[in-house]
Amino acid sequence: MNDKQMEIGEETRKSLALLSKEEKETFFRD
């Protein structure tokens, strides 16, 4: 995993922290 991927991953975690449990389950189902 390179720096750019890690940066994107950090932003994703911040975004997911704002989502409800149901929204997370929907997101990870894909």
VENFEN-V70622 format. One record per residue. N is the residue number from 1. RES is the residue in one small letter. PHI is phi in whole degrees, -180 to 180 (* if undefined). PSI is psi in whole degrees, -180 to 180 (* if undefined). BURIAL is # if it has 9 or more other C-alpha atoms within 8 Angstrom, else .. Layout:
n: (N N)
res: (RES RES)
phi: (PHI PHI)
psi: (PSI PSI)
burial: (BURIAL BURIAL)
//
This chain:
n: (1 2 3 4 5 6 7 8 9 10 11 12 13 14 15 16 17 18 19 20 21 22 23 24 25 26 27 28 29 30)
res: (m n d k q m e i g e e t r k s l a l l s k e e k e t f f r d)
phi: (* -92 -59 -63 -63 -66 -63 -62 -60 -64 -63 -63 -63 -63 -66 -63 -61 -90 -89 -76 -59 -63 -65 -62 -60 -66 -62 -80 -69 -64)
psi: (126 176 -40 -43 -39 -39 -46 -42 -40 -44 -38 -44 -40 -42 -45 -32 -23 -10 156 167 -41 -42 -38 -46 -40 -42 -46 -10 -30 *)
burial: (. . . . . # . . . . . . . . . # . . # . . . . # . . . . . .)
//
